Amino acid sequence: MLRINRDIVVDEDDLDIAFVRASGPGGQNVNKLSTAAQLRYDITRANLAPDVLERFARIAGQRLTKDGIVVIHAQRFRTQERNRQDAIDRLTEMLREASVRPTPRRATKPTYGSKQRRLEGKKRRASIKSMRGSKRFDD
């Protein structure tokens, strides 16, 4: 059991981890060994609150398939165990981030002083720009 926070617990049996060949440079090692970990987690079977599930789907982005399965590909390290742990860590971090409710934005009005400072700055800038023009002599 992976404890994400006090409300969210993920059963390790729900995680499907397969090892595939990693891409990129690495010489003979990358061609012989399957060290990259591919973690699959079905969010339709997860017992998450609806708001957490929605935020998790938004955080997952491209990693979420149409069937509701999150696929995390970890190939940062040279060993299977470290890549496996990296994939699990990335999943737990995504779930932690999804479990935090965003604070609602409170609309505020600008203060009288800030309005005055903004208008004063605009006047100052306008006078500077008006002085740049070519001088006209009315003869």
N, C-alpha and C positions, 0 to 999 in steps of 0.2 A: 504494500500500500504506500502510495506517495502522498504525503500530506502537503498540500499547496498552502492552505491557511486553515483557520479554525472551521470554516464552512465547507471547503472543497477538499475532497479526498479522491484520488484516482487509483483504481485497482490496476496493478501491474499486468493482470491477465488481459485487460482491455488494450494494452499496448502491443502492437505487432511490429517486431523489429526484425528486419532482414538485412543481410550484409551483401553488398554489391561491389563491383569494381569501381574504384575512384577514377575520376577523370583528371586531366592535367598532367604536369611534369612529375617525374618520380622514378624514371628509369625502369629497370626490370621489376622492381618491387611492385609498382602500380599495375604492371601487366600480369603478374602472377597471383597476387593476393586480393581477396575481396575484403577490404578493410573499411569501406565507407558504409555507414549505418543509415538505413532508411526506416524511419519510424512512421507508423500509421496509427492514427487515433480516430475512432469513430465518435463524432460528437453527438450523433443522434442517440446513442446508447448512454451517453454521459448524463448523470443526474445533476445538471446545472440549472440555476435559476434562469428564467427567460431573458432578463436583461443582461446577465453575465454571458449567456450563450450568444446573444446578438453582438456584444462587444468583442467576444472571442472570435466570432466569424469575421468581423471587420478587421481585427488585428491580424488574423491568419492570411487574409487577402488571397493571393495567388496560390498559396499552399493548400487551400480548401478546395476539394473537388465538388462536383455537382451532387455526388452521393452523400456528402456530409463527412468526408474523411479528410483529416489534416495529414499531409505528408511532409515530414521534415527530413531533409537529406543532410547528413553530417559527414564531412570528409576532411575536416581540419587536421586530424592527427593521423599517425601512422599505424596505430593499433586499433583493433575492433573494440576493445573495452573502453578506450578513451572516447572514440567516436560515438559509441552507444551512450555513454554518460553525457556527452555533449548534446546529443539529440534529446535526451530526457530533460536535461537542464534547460534547453531552449523551450521545450513544451511547458515546463513548470513556470518559466518566466512569462510566457505568453498568458498562461492561466492566471498568474498573479496580477499581471497588468489588467486583464479583463475583469478581475474581481473588484477592482477599485472603481467606485462610482465617481464620475467627474463632477466637480462642484459646479452648480448652475451659475451662469453669468447674470449678474445684477446690473441692469441698465442704470447708468447715472448721468446726471446733467453736468455739463462743464460749469465751473464756478464763474462768478462775475469777473474776478481778477484774471482768470485764464482767458476769458473772452477778450478783455481789454488788452492783455499782452499780445494776443494773436493779432488783433486789429492794428495795434501800434507797430508790430513787426511788418505787417503788410504795407502800412503807410510809409514806413522807412524804406522798404524795398522798392516801392513804387517811385519814391522821390529819387532814389539812386538811379533807377532805370531811366527816368525822365531826363536826368542830367546827361545821359550818354548820347542823346540824339544830336544831330548836327544843328548848330546854332543858326537861326534864321534872322537875317537883318532886314527889317522893313524900311527901305530907303524911300 
